[in-house]
Amino acid sequence: MVRATRVFADRVVGYNHQHAFTVADEVQALADLKNSEGETGDHNMLTGSMSVYRIINRGSPLDSMSF
């Protein structure tokens, strides 16, 4: 939302002092978003990647053998 406001102000208003102020706001908003996502997201490096998931759940070759 902050970025959209800055782009709109640049295109319509063209006020340079406001641009510098909103760029700082945009950087802070992005940092806040990433921090919030890191705290509340259910991130797991073992199950979050399909490559790692395939390795973990590949099973044993002995599972298909009958004795």
GIDA-V866487 format. One record per residue. N is the residue number from 0. RES is the residue in one small letter. SS is DSSP state (~ for helix, > for strand, _ for the rest). OMEGA is omega in radians with two decimals (NA if undefined). D_LAST is the distance of its C-alpha to the last C-alpha in Angstrom with 1 decimal. Layout:
n->N res->RES ss->SS omega->OMEGA d_last->D_LAST
n->N res->RES ss->SS omega->OMEGA d_last->D_LAST
This chain:
n->0 res->m ss->_ omega->-3.14 d_last->63.5
n->1 res->v ss->~ omega->3.13 d_last->65.3
n->2 res->r ss->~ omega->3.12 d_last->64.6
n->3 res->a ss->~ omega->3.10 d_last->65.8
n->4 res->t ss->~ omega->3.14 d_last->69.0
n->5 res->r ss->~ omega->-3.14 d_last->69.5
n->6 res->v ss->~ omega->3.11 d_last->69.1
n->7 res->f ss->~ omega->-3.13 d_last->71.4
n->8 res->a ss->~ omega->3.11 d_last->74.0
n->9 res->d ss->~ omega->-3.07 d_last->73.9
n->10 res->r ss->~ omega->-3.03 d_last->74.3
n->11 res->v ss->~ omega->-3.03 d_last->76.9
n->12 res->v ss->~ omega->3.13 d_last->78.8
n->13 res->g ss->_ omega->-3.10 d_last->78.4
n->14 res->y ss->_ omega->-3.01 d_last->79.2
n->15 res->n ss->~ omega->-3.14 d_last->78.0
n->16 res->h ss->~ omega->3.11 d_last->78.3
n->17 res->q ss->~ omega->3.14 d_last->76.1
n->18 res->h ss->~ omega->-3.14 d_last->73.5
n->19 res->a ss->~ omega->3.13 d_last->73.2
n->20 res->f ss->~ omega->-3.09 d_last->72.8
n->21 res->t ss->~ omega->3.07 d_last->70.2
n->22 res->v ss->~ omega->3.09 d_last->68.1
n->23 res->a ss->~ omega->3.09 d_last->67.8
n->24 res->d ss->~ omega->-3.14 d_last->66.9
n->25 res->e ss->~ omega->3.12 d_last->64.2
n->26 res->v ss->~ omega->3.13 d_last->62.6
n->27 res->q ss->~ omega->3.13 d_last->62.7
n->28 res->a ss->~ omega->3.12 d_last->61.2
n->29 res->l ss->~ omega->3.10 d_last->58.3
n->30 res->a ss->~ omega->3.10 d_last->57.7
n->31 res->d ss->~ omega->3.13 d_last->57.8
n->32 res->l ss->~ omega->3.14 d_last->55.4
n->33 res->k ss->~ omega->3.11 d_last->52.8
n->34 res->n ss->~ omega->3.13 d_last->53.3
n->35 res->s ss->~ omega->3.13 d_last->52.9
n->36 res->e ss->~ omega->3.12 d_last->49.8
n->37 res->g ss->~ omega->-3.14 d_last->48.2
n->38 res->e ss->~ omega->-3.03 d_last->49.0
n->39 res->t ss->~ omega->-3.12 d_last->48.0
n->40 res->g ss->_ omega->3.13 d_last->45.2
n->41 res->d ss->_ omega->-3.07 d_last->41.6
n->42 res->h ss->_ omega->3.14 d_last->40.5
n->43 res->n ss->_ omega->-3.08 d_last->37.1
n->44 res->m ss->_ omega->3.14 d_last->36.0
n->45 res->l ss->_ omega->-3.12 d_last->32.3
n->46 res->t ss->_ omega->-3.10 d_last->32.4
n->47 res->g ss->_ omega->-3.12 d_last->35.7
n->48 res->s ss->_ omega->-3.13 d_last->34.6
n->49 res->m ss->~ omega->3.12 d_last->32.3
n->50 res->s ss->~ omega->3.14 d_last->31.3
n->51 res->v ss->~ omega->3.14 d_last->30.2
n->52 res->y ss->~ omega->3.13 d_last->28.6
n->53 res->r ss->~ omega->3.14 d_last->26.3
n->54 res->i ss->~ omega->-3.10 d_last->25.3
n->55 res->i ss->~ omega->-3.06 d_last->24.6
n->56 res->n ss->_ omega->-3.10 d_last->22.6
n->57 res->r ss->_ omega->3.11 d_last->20.7
n->58 res->g ss->_ omega->-3.13 d_last->17.3
n->59 res->s ss->_ omega->3.06 d_last->14.7
n->60 res->p ss->~ omega->3.13 d_last->12.9
n->61 res->l ss->~ omega->3.13 d_last->9.6
n->62 res->d ss->~ omega->-3.10 d_last->10.4
n->63 res->s ss->~ omega->-3.13 d_last->9.9
n->64 res->m ss->_ omega->3.05 d_last->6.6
n->65 res->s ss->_ omega->-3.12 d_last->3.8
n->66 res->f ss->_ omega->NA d_last->0.0
